[in-house]
Amino acid sequence: MGTDENALRQQAKELLLRFKGDDYAFGLGVMEKAGSFAKEAGNSCLVVASSSPWFRPYLDRILASLNSHCVELAGARIVSGVSPNAPREDVYRIATYILQHKPACLMAVGGGSVIDAVKAANVLASLGRWEPELEPYFGTGKVTEAARAHSAALLPMVAVQTVSSSGAHLTKYSNVTDSAAGQKKLIVDDAIVPSKAVFDYEVTKSSPADLTADGALDGIGHCLEVFYGAKGDKYDTCRRIAEIGIELAVANAVKAVEDPHDLSAREALGLATDLGGYAIMVGGTNGAHLTSFSLVDIASHGRGVALMNPYYTMFFAPAIQDQLRVVGRIYAKHGYLKGDVEELEGRELGAAVAEAMMALSSRLGFPTKLSELPGFTGVHLERALTAAKNPQLEMKLKNMPVPLDSSSVDEYMGSVLEAAASGDLSLIKNMG
């Protein structure tokens, strides 16, 4: 690891401290902080955690930390975690435990799906006497509106992250999946941000290779999409977060996949994906994340985001030339981009950066077009276009550097999806 990367890591840590302060314990060897955070809320804690054998030693450390701080396990049991992508049925199940055991606080221990499910379950358990269905809370600010209307508050929540990926432990987002429809929906609300968070990057050395790669590329997607859409007084902050987060991920994703016990690479990915969480609290994701919600039955979240971002990059290219040069320099530095980004412009620059992103995905063994996903059909394209017109997901259209509305989705997003299906960037239509 060179001095340049040491400097990047230090800058990343400074940014995260500025972002979360004493409410976030992150780094190597910080797992025991979970108990003291829970104690601040009271003497009982409902713990929702993965039951995977590989995680048991870490869970035992958390339980020991709770015990050392005289925090009881609500219901005298661990509530089992959730299926991938936080299905609605798991959210309702966890809400039932909260209502039954009435803990002083909640603790979600796991990846983004577990943390998102507990966020949503907290909403149902805290506000369900007035609205027991989850549907009305999807969208932006709906939880805060309901809490204010009824002078209610959510329970304090400690999020213990175990995967370098979504940044769910730091953010106001909860992705929940309607399994029957094969569609994700999103709660966006400051009220659901966990009160405290812990991420011991050492835990991620047990993550499988696919999960490691998924998470790294999801983290890149958060930084990238927010930076693409950054404007005005937020631009400089988004650029700094993106430059540091993307480079740490691009430089270390392959290292972490090839050597899972490389703690230096694991720390770098933890910092990178945490910066992705910071990014989506400053700005918002857009096209690739929106489309990934409609691929939930055939691709993991990180894989869907990574697959779609090159195609949206090409679509946005004329409007994000400065951002593309910043991102392009990073990929070029690490051997993924051909040509000189300083000499390219317009669609050519967009294509060069898109192809560099695909090159990293290929190096990690990821597909680079939708037709390579097992189970992909034209139904997924139709579903994605329909979802883009749903008012509950409107924020993703508005966050685009080339904003779309429902009347332009079919023509322009349709061309992006057709290109992604075939792998042909030339099919993408640019606006204007």
MIFI-187619 format. One record per residue (C-alpha): residue number from 1; residue in one letter; x, y, z. Coordinates in steps of 0.2 Angstrom, whole numbers. Last residue first. Example, Ala and Ser with C-alpha at 12.3 -4.5 7.8 and 13.67 -1.06 7.14 Angstrom:
<pts>
@mardren->2; kolti->S; xx->68; yy->-5; zz->36
@mardren->1; kolti->A; xx->62; yy->-22; zz->39
</pts>
This chain:
<pts>
@mardren->432; kolti->G; xx->-156; yy->86; zz->-132
@mardren->431; kolti->M; xx->-158; yy->69; zz->-124
@mardren->430; kolti->N; xx->-146; yy->55; zz->-127
@mardren->429; kolti->K; xx->-152; yy->39; zz->-135
@mardren->428; kolti->I; xx->-143; yy->23; zz->-131
@mardren->427; kolti->L; xx->-142; yy->10; zz->-145
@mardren->426; kolti->S; xx->-123; yy->13; zz->-147
@mardren->425; kolti->L; xx->-119; yy->5; zz->-130
@mardren->424; kolti->D; xx->-123; yy->-12; zz->-136
@mardren->423; kolti->G; xx->-123; yy->-25; zz->-122
@mardren->422; kolti->S; xx->-139; yy->-33; zz->-129
@mardren->421; kolti->A; xx->-150; yy->-31; zz->-113
@mardren->420; kolti->A; xx->-141; yy->-16; zz->-107
@mardren->419; kolti->A; xx->-143; yy->-7; zz->-124
@mardren->418; kolti->E; xx->-162; yy->-11; zz->-123
@mardren->417; kolti->L; xx->-163; yy->-5; zz->-106
@mardren->416; kolti->V; xx->-154; yy->12; zz->-110
@mardren->415; kolti->S; xx->-165; yy->14; zz->-125
@mardren->414; kolti->G; xx->-181; yy->11; zz->-114
@mardren->413; kolti->M; xx->-174; yy->24; zz->-102
@mardren->412; kolti->Y; xx->-175; yy->37; zz->-116
@mardren->411; kolti->E; xx->-191; yy->33; zz->-126
@mardren->410; kolti->D; xx->-201; yy->24; zz->-112
@mardren->409; kolti->V; xx->-197; yy->36; zz->-98
@mardren->408; kolti->S; xx->-200; yy->52; zz->-107
@mardren->407; kolti->S; xx->-219; yy->55; zz->-102
@mardren->406; kolti->S; xx->-216; yy->48; zz->-85
@mardren->405; kolti->D; xx->-203; yy->62; zz->-81
@mardren->404; kolti->L; xx->-184; yy->61; zz->-84
@mardren->403; kolti->P; xx->-170; yy->71; zz->-77
@mardren->402; kolti->V; xx->-153; yy->71; zz->-86
@mardren->401; kolti->P; xx->-142; yy->72; zz->-71
@mardren->400; kolti->M; xx->-154; yy->60; zz->-63
@mardren->399; kolti->N; xx->-160; yy->63; zz->-45
@mardren->398; kolti->K; xx->-177; yy->68; zz->-51
@mardren->397; kolti->L; xx->-179; yy->51; zz->-59
@mardren->396; kolti->K; xx->-174; yy->42; zz->-43
@mardren->395; kolti->M; xx->-185; yy->53; zz->-32
@mardren->394; kolti->E; xx->-200; yy->47; zz->-42
@mardren->393; kolti->L; xx->-199; yy->30; zz->-34
@mardren->392; kolti->Q; xx->-216; yy->31; zz->-24
@mardren->391; kolti->P; xx->-223; yy->41; zz->-39
@mardren->390; kolti->N; xx->-222; yy->24; zz->-50
@mardren->389; kolti->K; xx->-217; yy->29; zz->-68
@mardren->388; kolti->A; xx->-200; yy->21; zz->-66
@mardren->387; kolti->A; xx->-208; yy->5; zz->-59
@mardren->386; kolti->T; xx->-217; yy->3; zz->-76
@mardren->385; kolti->L; xx->-201; yy->5; zz->-86
@mardren->384; kolti->A; xx->-192; yy->-8; zz->-75
@mardren->383; kolti->R; xx->-206; yy->-20; zz->-76
@mardren->382; kolti->E; xx->-207; yy->-19; zz->-95
@mardren->381; kolti->L; xx->-188; yy->-22; zz->-96
@mardren->380; kolti->H; xx->-189; yy->-37; zz->-83
@mardren->379; kolti->V; xx->-204; yy->-45; zz->-93
@mardren->378; kolti->G; xx->-192; yy->-45; zz->-109
@mardren->377; kolti->T; xx->-183; yy->-59; zz->-101
@mardren->376; kolti->F; xx->-169; yy->-63; zz->-89
@mardren->375; kolti->G; xx->-169; yy->-80; zz->-80
@mardren->374; kolti->P; xx->-150; yy->-82; zz->-79
@mardren->373; kolti->L; xx->-142; yy->-65; zz->-81
@mardren->372; kolti->E; xx->-131; yy->-64; zz->-96
@mardren->371; kolti->S; xx->-145; yy->-56; zz->-106
@mardren->370; kolti->L; xx->-144; yy->-41; zz->-94
@mardren->369; kolti->K; xx->-126; yy->-36; zz->-100
@mardren->368; kolti->T; xx->-110; yy->-34; zz->-91
@mardren->367; kolti->P; xx->-110; yy->-50; zz->-80
@mardren->366; kolti->F; xx->-99; yy->-51; zz->-65
@mardren->365; kolti->G; xx->-83; yy->-62; zz->-64
@mardren->364; kolti->L; xx->-73; yy->-49; zz->-54
@mardren->363; kolti->R; xx->-62; yy->-45; zz->-69
@mardren->362; kolti->S; xx->-78; yy->-43; zz->-79
@mardren->361; kolti->S; xx->-85; yy->-30; zz->-67
@mardren->360; kolti->L; xx->-68; yy->-21; zz->-68
@mardren->359; kolti->A; xx->-69; yy->-21; zz->-87
@mardren->358; kolti->M; xx->-87; yy->-16; zz->-87
@mardren->357; kolti->M; xx->-82; yy->0; zz->-77
@mardren->356; kolti->A; xx->-69; yy->4; zz->-90
@mardren->355; kolti->E; xx->-81; yy->1; zz->-104
@mardren->354; kolti->A; xx->-93; yy->14; zz->-96
@mardren->353; kolti->V; xx->-78; yy->26; zz->-94
@mardren->352; kolti->A; xx->-73; yy->25; zz->-112
@mardren->351; kolti->A; xx->-91; yy->25; zz->-118
@mardren->350; kolti->G; xx->-95; yy->41; zz->-109
@mardren->349; kolti->L; xx->-79; yy->50; zz->-115
@mardren->348; kolti->E; xx->-84; yy->45; zz->-133
@mardren->347; kolti->R; xx->-102; yy->51; zz->-130
@mardren->346; kolti->G; xx->-96; yy->68; zz->-127
@mardren->345; kolti->E; xx->-77; yy->71; zz->-124
@mardren->344; kolti->L; xx->-60; yy->62; zz->-125
@mardren->343; kolti->E; xx->-43; yy->71; zz->-125
@mardren->342; kolti->E; xx->-42; yy->73; zz->-106
@mardren->341; kolti->V; xx->-49; yy->55; zz->-103
@mardren->340; kolti->D; xx->-33; yy->48; zz->-113
@mardren->339; kolti->G; xx->-36; yy->31; zz->-120
@mardren->338; kolti->K; xx->-41; yy->14; zz->-112
@mardren->337; kolti->L; xx->-48; yy->13; zz->-95
@mardren->336; kolti->Y; xx->-46; yy->-2; zz->-83
@mardren->335; kolti->G; xx->-27; yy->0; zz->-78
@mardren->334; kolti->H; xx->-29; yy->6; zz->-61
@mardren->333; kolti->K; xx->-24; yy->24; zz->-65
@mardren->332; kolti->A; xx->-36; yy->24; zz->-80
@mardren->331; kolti->Y; xx->-51; yy->19; zz->-68
@mardren->330; kolti->I; xx->-47; yy->33; zz->-57
@mardren->329; kolti->R; xx->-44; yy->46; zz->-71
@mardren->328; kolti->G; xx->-61; yy->41; zz->-79
@mardren->327; kolti->V; xx->-70; yy->45; zz->-63
@mardren->326; kolti->V; xx->-64; yy->63; zz->-63
@mardren->325; kolti->R; xx->-65; yy->65; zz->-81
@mardren->324; kolti->L; xx->-83; yy->58; zz->-81
@mardren->323; kolti->Q; xx->-88; yy->70; zz->-67
@mardren->322; kolti->D; xx->-82; yy->85; zz->-78
@mardren->321; kolti->Q; xx->-92; yy->78; zz->-94
@mardren->320; kolti->I; xx->-108; yy->75; zz->-84
@mardren->319; kolti->A; xx->-122; yy->82; zz->-96
@mardren->318; kolti->P; xx->-116; yy->74; zz->-112
@mardren->317; kolti->A; xx->-112; yy->57; zz->-104
@mardren->316; kolti->F; xx->-129; yy->54; zz->-95
@mardren->315; kolti->F; xx->-135; yy->41; zz->-107
@mardren->314; kolti->M; xx->-117; yy->33; zz->-108
@mardren->313; kolti->T; xx->-116; yy->33; zz->-89
@mardren->312; kolti->Y; xx->-133; yy->25; zz->-88
@mardren->311; kolti->Y; xx->-127; yy->11; zz->-98
@mardren->310; kolti->P; xx->-111; yy->9; zz->-87
@mardren->309; kolti->N; xx->-121; yy->10; zz->-71
@mardren->308; kolti->M; xx->-133; yy->-5; zz->-76
@mardren->307; kolti->L; xx->-122; yy->-20; zz->-73
@mardren->306; kolti->A; xx->-115; yy->-13; zz->-57
@mardren->305; kolti->V; xx->-132; yy->-9; zz->-50
@mardren->304; kolti->G; xx->-139; yy->-26; zz->-54
@mardren->303; kolti->R; xx->-124; yy->-35; zz->-47
@mardren->302; kolti->G; xx->-124; yy->-25; zz->-31
@mardren->301; kolti->H; xx->-143; yy->-28; zz->-28
@mardren->300; kolti->S; xx->-142; yy->-47; zz->-31
@mardren->299; kolti->A; xx->-148; yy->-52; zz->-48
@mardren->298; kolti->I; xx->-163; yy->-62; zz->-55
@mardren->297; kolti->D; xx->-178; yy->-59; zz->-44
@mardren->296; kolti->V; xx->-172; yy->-42; zz->-39
@mardren->295; kolti->L; xx->-171; yy->-36; zz->-56
@mardren->294; kolti->S; xx->-184; yy->-22; zz->-55
@mardren->293; kolti->F; xx->-176; yy->-14; zz->-40
@mardren->292; kolti->S; xx->-160; yy->-14; zz->-50
@mardren->291; kolti->T; xx->-168; yy->-2; zz->-63
@mardren->290; kolti->L; xx->-170; yy->12; zz->-50
@mardren->289; kolti->H; xx->-152; yy->9; zz->-43
@mardren->288; kolti->A; xx->-145; yy->11; zz->-60
@mardren->287; kolti->G; xx->-155; yy->27; zz->-64
@mardren->286; kolti->N; xx->-153; yy->37; zz->-49
@mardren->285; kolti->T; xx->-144; yy->38; zz->-32
@mardren->284; kolti->G; xx->-147; yy->53; zz->-21
@mardren->283; kolti->G; xx->-137; yy->67; zz->-13
@mardren->282; kolti->V; xx->-129; yy->71; zz->4
@mardren->281; kolti->M; xx->-136; yy->56; zz->13
@mardren->280; kolti->I; xx->-132; yy->45; zz->-2
@mardren->279; kolti->A; xx->-114; yy->50; zz->-2
@mardren->278; kolti->Y; xx->-112; yy->46; zz->17
@mardren->277; kolti->G; xx->-117; yy->28; zz->13
@mardren->276; kolti->G; xx->-105; yy->27; zz->-2
@mardren->275; kolti->L; xx->-92; yy->34; zz->10
@mardren->274; kolti->D; xx->-96; yy->19; zz->21
@mardren->273; kolti->T; xx->-94; yy->8; zz->6
@mardren->272; kolti->A; xx->-76; yy->15; zz->3
@mardren->271; kolti->L; xx->-71; yy->14; zz->21
@mardren->270; kolti->G; xx->-76; yy->-4; zz->22
@mardren->269; kolti->L; xx->-68; yy->-8; zz->6
@mardren->268; kolti->A; xx->-52; yy->0; zz->12
@mardren->267; kolti->E; xx->-53; yy->-10; zz->28
@mardren->266; kolti->R; xx->-55; yy->-26; zz->19
@mardren->265; kolti->A; xx->-41; yy->-23; zz->8
@mardren->264; kolti->S; xx->-29; yy->-20; zz->23
@mardren->263; kolti->L; xx->-37; yy->-35; zz->31
@mardren->262; kolti->D; xx->-31; yy->-46; zz->17
@mardren->261; kolti->H; xx->-40; yy->-62; zz->24
@mardren->260; kolti->P; xx->-52; yy->-64; zz->9
@mardren->259; kolti->D; xx->-37; yy->-65; zz->-3
@mardren->258; kolti->E; xx->-43; yy->-65; zz->-21
@mardren->257; kolti->V; xx->-59; yy->-56; zz->-18
@mardren->256; kolti->A; xx->-51; yy->-43; zz->-6
@mardren->255; kolti->K; xx->-37; yy->-39; zz->-19
@mardren->254; kolti->V; xx->-50; yy->-38; zz->-33
@mardren->253; kolti->A; xx->-60; yy->-25; zz->-24
@mardren->252; kolti->N; xx->-45; yy->-15; zz->-18
@mardren->251; kolti->A; xx->-40; yy->-2; zz->-30
@mardren->250; kolti->V; xx->-57; yy->1; zz->-37
@mardren->249; kolti->A; xx->-65; yy->2; zz->-20
@mardren->248; kolti->L; xx->-52; yy->14; zz->-13
@mardren->247; kolti->E; xx->-53; yy->24; zz->-29
@mardren->246; kolti->I; xx->-72; yy->25; zz->-29
@mardren->245; kolti->G; xx->-73; yy->31; zz->-11
@mardren->244; kolti->I; xx->-60; yy->44; zz->-12
@mardren->243; kolti->E; xx->-65; yy->52; zz->-28
@mardren->242; kolti->A; xx->-83; yy->50; zz->-24
@mardren->241; kolti->I; xx->-83; yy->58; zz->-7
@mardren->240; kolti->R; xx->-73; yy->73; zz->-13
@mardren->239; kolti->R; xx->-84; yy->75; zz->-28
@mardren->238; kolti->C; xx->-100; yy->75; zz->-18
@mardren->237; kolti->T; xx->-93; yy->88; zz->-6
@mardren->236; kolti->D; xx->-88; yy->99; zz->-20
@mardren->235; kolti->Y; xx->-104; yy->97; zz->-29
@mardren->234; kolti->K; xx->-116; yy->100; zz->-14
@mardren->233; kolti->D; xx->-116; yy->119; zz->-16
@mardren->232; kolti->G; xx->-123; yy->118; zz->-34
@mardren->231; kolti->K; xx->-126; yy->102; zz->-42
@mardren->230; kolti->A; xx->-122; yy->83; zz->-39
@mardren->229; kolti->G; xx->-131; yy->71; zz->-51
@mardren->228; kolti->Y; xx->-116; yy->62; zz->-57
@mardren->227; kolti->F; xx->-108; yy->63; zz->-40
@mardren->226; kolti->V; xx->-123; yy->54; zz->-32
@mardren->225; kolti->E; xx->-123; yy->41; zz->-45
@mardren->224; kolti->L; xx->-104; yy->37; zz->-43
@mardren->223; kolti->C; xx->-103; yy->37; zz->-24
@mardren->222; kolti->H; xx->-118; yy->25; zz->-22
@mardren->221; kolti->G; xx->-113; yy->14; zz->-37
@mardren->220; kolti->I; xx->-95; yy->12; zz->-31
@mardren->219; kolti->G; xx->-102; yy->6; zz->-14
@mardren->218; kolti->D; xx->-113; yy->-6; zz->-24
@mardren->217; kolti->L; xx->-98; yy->-12; zz->-34
@mardren->216; kolti->A; xx->-89; yy->-16; zz->-17
@mardren->215; kolti->G; xx->-104; yy->-24; zz->-10
@mardren->214; kolti->D; xx->-107; yy->-36; zz->-24
@mardren->213; kolti->A; xx->-88; yy->-40; zz->-25
@mardren->212; kolti->T; xx->-88; yy->-45; zz->-7
@mardren->211; kolti->L; xx->-104; yy->-55; zz->-8
@mardren->210; kolti->D; xx->-98; yy->-64; zz->-23
@mardren->209; kolti->A; xx->-81; yy->-68; zz->-14
@mardren->208; kolti->P; xx->-90; yy->-75; zz->1
@mardren->207; kolti->S; xx->-89; yy->-64; zz->17
@mardren->206; kolti->S; xx->-78; yy->-71; zz->31
@mardren->205; kolti->K; xx->-65; yy->-57; zz->30
@mardren->204; kolti->T; xx->-80; yy->-45; zz->32
@mardren->203; kolti->V; xx->-79; yy->-46; zz->51
@mardren->202; kolti->E; xx->-63; yy->-37; zz->52
@mardren->201; kolti->Y; xx->-71; yy->-21; zz->46
@mardren->200; kolti->D; xx->-80; yy->-19; zz->63
@mardren->199; kolti->F; xx->-95; yy->-8; zz->59
@mardren->198; kolti->V; xx->-105; yy->-1; zz->73
@mardren->197; kolti->A; xx->-120; yy->11; zz->72
@mardren->196; kolti->K; xx->-130; yy->22; zz->83
@mardren->195; kolti->S; xx->-147; yy->30; zz->82
@mardren->194; kolti->P; xx->-151; yy->21; zz->65
@mardren->193; kolti->V; xx->-158; yy->33; zz->52
@mardren->192; kolti->I; xx->-177; yy->29; zz->51
@mardren->191; kolti->A; xx->-183; yy->46; zz->55
@mardren->190; kolti->D; xx->-173; yy->54; zz->41
@mardren->189; kolti->D; xx->-184; yy->46; zz->29
@mardren->188; kolti->V; xx->-183; yy->37; zz->12
@mardren->187; kolti->I; xx->-194; yy->21; zz->12
@mardren->186; kolti->L; xx->-191; yy->11; zz->-4
@mardren->185; kolti->K; xx->-199; yy->-2; zz->-15
@mardren->184; kolti->K; xx->-192; yy->-17; zz->-23
@mardren->183; kolti->Q; xx->-201; yy->-27; zz->-36
@mardren->182; kolti->G; xx->-203; yy->-46; zz->-40
@mardren->181; kolti->A; xx->-222; yy->-44; zz->-39
@mardren->180; kolti->A; xx->-224; yy->-59; zz->-27
@mardren->179; kolti->S; xx->-208; yy->-55; zz->-17
@mardren->178; kolti->D; xx->-213; yy->-37; zz->-13
@mardren->177; kolti->T; xx->-196; yy->-32; zz->-8
@mardren->176; kolti->V; xx->-191; yy->-19; zz->5
@mardren->175; kolti->N; xx->-177; yy->-6; zz->3
@mardren->174; kolti->S; xx->-175; yy->5; zz->19
@mardren->173; kolti->Y; xx->-166; yy->22; zz->16
@mardren->172; kolti->K; xx->-161; yy->35; zz->29
@mardren->171; kolti->T; xx->-143; yy->30; zz->30
@mardren->170; kolti->L; xx->-128; yy->25; zz->41
@mardren->169; kolti->H; xx->-131; yy->6; zz->45
@mardren->168; kolti->A; xx->-138; yy->4; zz->27
@mardren->167; kolti->G; xx->-121; yy->8; zz->20
@mardren->166; kolti->S; xx->-125; yy->-4; zz->6
@mardren->165; kolti->S; xx->-110; yy->-14; zz->4
@mardren->164; kolti->S; xx->-95; yy->-19; zz->15
@mardren->163; kolti->V; xx->-104; yy->-33; zz->25
@mardren->162; kolti->T; xx->-107; yy->-35; zz->44
@mardren->161; kolti->Q; xx->-115; yy->-19; zz->49
@mardren->160; kolti->V; xx->-121; yy->-17; zz->67
@mardren->159; kolti->A; xx->-136; yy->-5; zz->67
@mardren->158; kolti->V; xx->-141; yy->1; zz->84
@mardren->157; kolti->M; xx->-159; yy->7; zz->85
@mardren->156; kolti->P; xx->-169; yy->19; zz->96
@mardren->155; kolti->L; xx->-188; yy->16; zz->95
@mardren->154; kolti->L; xx->-198; yy->26; zz->83
@mardren->153; kolti->A; xx->-207; yy->42; zz->89
@mardren->152; kolti->A; xx->-225; yy->47; zz->91
@mardren->151; kolti->S; xx->-234; yy->64; zz->92
@mardren->150; kolti->H; xx->-248; yy->56; zz->80
@mardren->149; kolti->A; xx->-247; yy->68; zz->66
@mardren->148; kolti->R; xx->-228; yy->71; zz->69
@mardren->147; kolti->A; xx->-225; yy->52; zz->67
@mardren->146; kolti->A; xx->-235; yy->50; zz->52
@mardren->145; kolti->E; xx->-227; yy->64; zz->43
@mardren->144; kolti->T; xx->-210; yy->58; zz->48
@mardren->143; kolti->V; xx->-213; yy->41; zz->41
@mardren->142; kolti->K; xx->-220; yy->48; zz->25
@mardren->141; kolti->G; xx->-204; yy->58; zz->21
@mardren->140; kolti->T; xx->-200; yy->51; zz->4
@mardren->139; kolti->G; xx->-209; yy->36; zz->-3
@mardren->138; kolti->F; xx->-215; yy->20; zz->4
@mardren->137; kolti->Y; xx->-224; yy->23; zz->21
@mardren->136; kolti->P; xx->-241; yy->20; zz->15
@mardren->135; kolti->E; xx->-237; yy->3; zz->9
@mardren->134; kolti->L; xx->-232; yy->-4; zz->26
@mardren->133; kolti->E; xx->-249; yy->-8; zz->33
@mardren->132; kolti->P; xx->-253; yy->-6; zz->51
@mardren->131; kolti->E; xx->-258; yy->13; zz->50
@mardren->130; kolti->W; xx->-263; yy->21; zz->66
@mardren->129; kolti->R; xx->-259; yy->7; zz->79
@mardren->128; kolti->G; xx->-245; yy->3; zz->67
@mardren->127; kolti->L; xx->-234; yy->18; zz->70
@mardren->126; kolti->S; xx->-220; yy->11; zz->82
@mardren->125; kolti->A; xx->-222; yy->-7; zz->77
@mardren->124; kolti->L; xx->-223; yy->-3; zz->58
@mardren->123; kolti->V; xx->-209; yy->9; zz->58
@mardren->122; kolti->N; xx->-198; yy->-1; zz->68
@mardren->121; kolti->A; xx->-201; yy->-16; zz->56
@mardren->120; kolti->A; xx->-196; yy->-5; zz->42
@mardren->119; kolti->K; xx->-179; yy->-1; zz->50
@mardren->118; kolti->V; xx->-177; yy->-19; zz->55
@mardren->117; kolti->A; xx->-180; yy->-25; zz->37
@mardren->116; kolti->D; xx->-167; yy->-12; zz->31
@mardren->115; kolti->I; xx->-154; yy->-18; zz->43
@mardren->114; kolti->V; xx->-156; yy->-36; zz->39
@mardren->113; kolti->S; xx->-156; yy->-33; zz->20
@mardren->112; kolti->G; xx->-141; yy->-21; zz->22
@mardren->111; kolti->G; xx->-130; yy->-34; zz->30
@mardren->110; kolti->G; xx->-131; yy->-41; zz->48
@mardren->109; kolti->V; xx->-134; yy->-37; zz->66
@mardren->108; kolti->A; xx->-150; yy->-26; zz->69
@mardren->107; kolti->M; xx->-151; yy->-20; zz->87
@mardren->106; kolti->L; xx->-168; yy->-13; zz->93
@mardren->105; kolti->C; xx->-170; yy->-2; zz->109
@mardren->104; kolti->A; xx->-180; yy->-2; zz->125
@mardren->103; kolti->P; xx->-189; yy->-18; zz->121
@mardren->102; kolti->K; xx->-207; yy->-21; zz->120
@mardren->101; kolti->H; xx->-207; yy->-40; zz->119
@mardren->100; kolti->Q; xx->-223; yy->-43; zz->109
@mardren->99; kolti->L; xx->-224; yy->-28; zz->99
@mardren->98; kolti->I; xx->-205; yy->-29; zz->94
@mardren->97; kolti->Y; xx->-208; yy->-48; zz->90
@mardren->96; kolti->T; xx->-223; yy->-44; zz->79
@mardren->95; kolti->A; xx->-213; yy->-30; zz->69
@mardren->94; kolti->I; xx->-200; yy->-44; zz->66
@mardren->93; kolti->R; xx->-212; yy->-55; zz->57
@mardren->92; kolti->Y; xx->-220; yy->-40; zz->47
@mardren->91; kolti->V; xx->-203; yy->-35; zz->40
@mardren->90; kolti->D; xx->-199; yy->-53; zz->36
@mardren->89; kolti->E; xx->-215; yy->-55; zz->26
@mardren->88; kolti->R; xx->-211; yy->-39; zz->17
@mardren->87; kolti->P; xx->-195; yy->-47; zz->9
@mardren->86; kolti->A; xx->-178; yy->-39; zz->15
@mardren->85; kolti->N; xx->-168; yy->-40; zz->-1
@mardren->84; kolti->P; xx->-160; yy->-57; zz->4
@mardren->83; kolti->S; xx->-170; yy->-67; zz->17
@mardren->82; kolti->V; xx->-170; yy->-60; zz->35
@mardren->81; kolti->G; xx->-162; yy->-63; zz->51
@mardren->80; kolti->S; xx->-168; yy->-74; zz->66
@mardren->79; kolti->V; xx->-173; yy->-65; zz->82
@mardren->78; kolti->I; xx->-161; yy->-69; zz->95
@mardren->77; kolti->R; xx->-169; yy->-75; zz->111
@mardren->76; kolti->A; xx->-172; yy->-70; zz->129
@mardren->75; kolti->G; xx->-188; yy->-61; zz->124
@mardren->74; kolti->A; xx->-178; yy->-45; zz->125
@mardren->73; kolti->L; xx->-159; yy->-49; zz->128
@mardren->72; kolti->E; xx->-155; yy->-40; zz->144
@mardren->71; kolti->V; xx->-142; yy->-25; zz->144
@mardren->70; kolti->C; xx->-131; yy->-26; zz->159
@mardren->69; kolti->H; xx->-117; yy->-18; zz->150
@mardren->68; kolti->S; xx->-106; yy->-33; zz->151
@mardren->67; kolti->N; xx->-121; yy->-43; zz->145
@mardren->66; kolti->L; xx->-123; yy->-33; zz->130
@mardren->65; kolti->S; xx->-104; yy->-34; zz->126
@mardren->64; kolti->A; xx->-105; yy->-53; zz->128
@mardren->63; kolti->L; xx->-120; yy->-54; zz->116
@mardren->62; kolti->I; xx->-110; yy->-44; zz->104
@mardren->61; kolti->R; xx->-94; yy->-55; zz->106
@mardren->60; kolti->D; xx->-106; yy->-71; zz->104
@mardren->59; kolti->L; xx->-112; yy->-63; zz->88
@mardren->58; kolti->Y; xx->-94; yy->-62; zz->81
@mardren->57; kolti->P; xx->-91; yy->-80; zz->85
@mardren->56; kolti->R; xx->-108; yy->-85; zz->77
@mardren->55; kolti->F; xx->-105; yy->-77; zz->60
@mardren->54; kolti->W; xx->-98; yy->-92; zz->51
@mardren->53; kolti->P; xx->-112; yy->-103; zz->58
@mardren->52; kolti->S; xx->-126; yy->-92; zz->49
@mardren->51; kolti->S; xx->-140; yy->-87; zz->61
@mardren->50; kolti->S; xx->-140; yy->-69; zz->55
@mardren->49; kolti->A; xx->-146; yy->-56; zz->68
@mardren->48; kolti->V; xx->-161; yy->-47; zz->75
@mardren->47; kolti->V; xx->-158; yy->-42; zz->93
@mardren->46; kolti->L; xx->-171; yy->-34; zz->104
@mardren->45; kolti->C; xx->-163; yy->-24; zz->117
@mardren->44; kolti->S; xx->-167; yy->-22; zz->136
@mardren->43; kolti->N; xx->-159; yy->-10; zz->149
@mardren->42; kolti->G; xx->-161; yy->7; zz->141
@mardren->41; kolti->A; xx->-156; yy->18; zz->126
@mardren->40; kolti->E; xx->-138; yy->22; zz->131
@mardren->39; kolti->K; xx->-136; yy->4; zz->135
@mardren->38; kolti->A; xx->-137; yy->-1; zz->117
@mardren->37; kolti->F; xx->-122; yy->10; zz->112
@mardren->36; kolti->S; xx->-112; yy->2; zz->126
@mardren->35; kolti->G; xx->-116; yy->-15; zz->121
@mardren->34; kolti->A; xx->-112; yy->-12; zz->102
@mardren->33; kolti->K; xx->-95; yy->-5; zz->106
@mardren->32; kolti->E; xx->-88; yy->-23; zz->108
@mardren->31; kolti->M; xx->-87; yy->-24; zz->89
@mardren->30; kolti->V; xx->-73; yy->-11; zz->87
@mardren->29; kolti->G; xx->-58; yy->-22; zz->82
@mardren->28; kolti->L; xx->-54; yy->-15; zz->65
@mardren->27; kolti->G; xx->-63; yy->1; zz->60
@mardren->26; kolti->F; xx->-79; yy->9; zz->64
@mardren->25; kolti->A; xx->-89; yy->15; zz->79
@mardren->24; kolti->Y; xx->-103; yy->28; zz->74
@mardren->23; kolti->D; xx->-113; yy->39; zz->85
@mardren->22; kolti->D; xx->-97; yy->48; zz->91
@mardren->21; kolti->G; xx->-96; yy->59; zz->75
@mardren->20; kolti->K; xx->-107; yy->53; zz->61
@mardren->19; kolti->F; xx->-102; yy->64; zz->46
@mardren->18; kolti->R; xx->-87; yy->73; zz->52
@mardren->17; kolti->L; xx->-80; yy->56; zz->58
@mardren->16; kolti->L; xx->-84; yy->48; zz->41
@mardren->15; kolti->L; xx->-75; yy->62; zz->32
@mardren->14; kolti->E; xx->-60; yy->61; zz->43
@mardren->13; kolti->K; xx->-59; yy->42; zz->41
@mardren->12; kolti->A; xx->-60; yy->44; zz->22
@mardren->11; kolti->Q; xx->-46; yy->57; zz->22
@mardren->10; kolti->Q; xx->-35; yy->45; zz->32
@mardren->9; kolti->R; xx->-39; yy->31; zz->20
@mardren->8; kolti->L; xx->-35; yy->42; zz->5
@mardren->7; kolti->A; xx->-18; yy->47; zz->13
@mardren->6; kolti->N; xx->-13; yy->29; zz->15
@mardren->5; kolti->E; xx->-18; yy->26; zz->-3
@mardren->4; kolti->D; xx->-6; yy->39; zz->-9
@mardren->3; kolti->T; xx->8; yy->33; zz->3
@mardren->2; kolti->G; xx->8; yy->16; zz->-6
@mardren->1; kolti->M; xx->0; yy->0; zz->0
</pts>
